[in-house]
């Protein structure tokens, strides 16, 4: 089964992750994270599958994150509000997001990709 890759073409981290997947001959379907961000349902499922914290889904170094003052707002936000932010603006999401439907990775760390996506 092919992986699903949510990335942002100008993002150097996304390009590194794609290059790694291609070098390992791992097939994936690519989605532009800004034009086609993951749905609330997908985000919630990934959080539960991986036991992640909502903060891990955010691109905390991004301009939009700072503009919205999410560092202050996030700890007090309700899950529905967090899901609304993430599903409506791909620039808020840590990228790339890679999933096989069972597992998910946020961002790119070669060691994590080795463990998760290499057969």
Legacy VTK file of the C-alpha trace (Angstrom):
# vtk DataFile Version 3.0
C-alpha trace
ASCII
DATASET POLYDATA
POINTS 119 float
0.000 0.000 0.000
1.314 3.418 -0.946
1.929 6.008 1.727
0.124 9.319 1.789
2.480 12.298 1.884
1.210 15.742 2.858
3.854 18.306 2.007
4.480 21.868 0.952
6.641 22.093 -2.207
8.811 25.078 -1.090
9.555 23.380 2.264
13.142 22.044 2.442
12.178 19.456 5.085
9.449 18.116 2.778
11.921 17.904 -0.105
14.383 15.951 2.089
11.629 13.537 3.156
10.488 12.998 -0.453
14.076 12.426 -1.554
14.519 9.827 1.212
11.291 7.985 0.271
12.242 8.009 -3.414
15.777 6.750 -2.650
14.229 3.872 -0.681
11.792 3.135 -3.550
8.809 3.697 -1.271
5.752 4.738 -3.243
3.516 7.525 -2.007
0.588 9.659 -3.065
1.428 13.314 -2.620
-0.932 16.042 -1.445
-0.243 19.772 -1.183
-0.812 20.417 2.534
-2.042 23.991 1.969
-4.419 23.181 -0.899
-5.576 19.857 0.591
-4.992 19.818 4.353
-5.965 16.662 6.242
-9.500 16.543 7.617
-10.474 16.897 11.271
-11.355 13.194 11.272
-7.894 12.211 9.959
-6.099 14.490 12.411
-8.053 13.129 15.368
-7.445 9.512 14.281
-3.689 10.125 13.914
-3.498 11.752 17.336
-5.223 8.744 18.911
-3.276 6.119 16.910
0.094 7.571 17.876
-0.765 8.928 21.338
0.450 12.364 20.290
-0.111 15.730 21.900
-1.880 18.384 19.813
1.155 20.680 20.047
3.149 18.119 18.045
0.889 18.740 15.034
1.751 22.432 14.860
4.493 24.103 12.871
5.585 26.054 15.944
8.291 27.931 14.041
5.845 29.077 11.368
4.769 32.656 10.784
1.066 31.811 11.035
1.570 30.104 14.432
3.212 33.256 15.766
0.660 35.608 14.165
-2.205 33.721 15.822
-0.347 33.703 19.170
-0.969 29.969 19.436
1.824 29.536 21.955
-0.481 31.321 24.416
-3.828 30.142 23.049
-3.112 26.439 22.442
-2.885 25.261 26.089
-6.379 26.661 26.814
-8.018 25.683 23.514
-10.732 23.046 23.218
-10.032 20.055 20.953
-12.689 21.182 18.447
-11.028 24.604 18.136
-7.610 22.988 17.628
-9.029 20.680 14.957
-10.630 23.670 13.219
-7.299 25.539 13.130
-5.346 22.557 11.808
-7.877 21.347 9.230
-8.484 24.826 7.824
-4.896 26.017 7.388
-2.151 23.701 6.150
0.500 26.287 7.048
-0.174 25.597 10.729
0.682 21.899 10.357
4.102 20.407 11.019
5.238 18.937 7.755
5.562 16.665 6.055
2.872 14.365 7.367
3.289 10.782 6.180
0.796 8.019 6.878
-0.067 4.496 5.802
-3.497 4.628 7.429
-2.220 2.832 10.534
0.736 4.947 11.545
1.792 8.566 11.039
4.956 10.652 11.190
5.074 14.435 11.605
8.111 16.208 10.212
11.194 14.415 8.940
13.782 12.623 10.990
15.653 10.018 8.997
15.887 7.578 11.922
12.106 7.734 12.441
11.457 7.202 8.724
13.892 4.239 8.767
11.934 2.662 11.592
8.410 3.439 10.362
8.501 3.320 6.591
11.322 1.023 5.569
10.017 -2.472 4.948
LINES 1 120
119 0 1 2 3 4 5 6 7 8 9 10 11 12 13 14 15 16 17 18 19 20 21 22 23 24 25 26 27 28 29 30 31 32 33 34 35 36 37 38 39 40 41 42 43 44 45 46 47 48 49 50 51 52 53 54 55 56 57 58 59 60 61 62 63 64 65 66 67 68 69 70 71 72 73 74 75 76 77 78 79 80 81 82 83 84 85 86 87 88 89 90 91 92 93 94 95 96 97 98 99 100 101 102 103 104 105 106 107 108 109 110 111 112 113 114 115 116 117 118
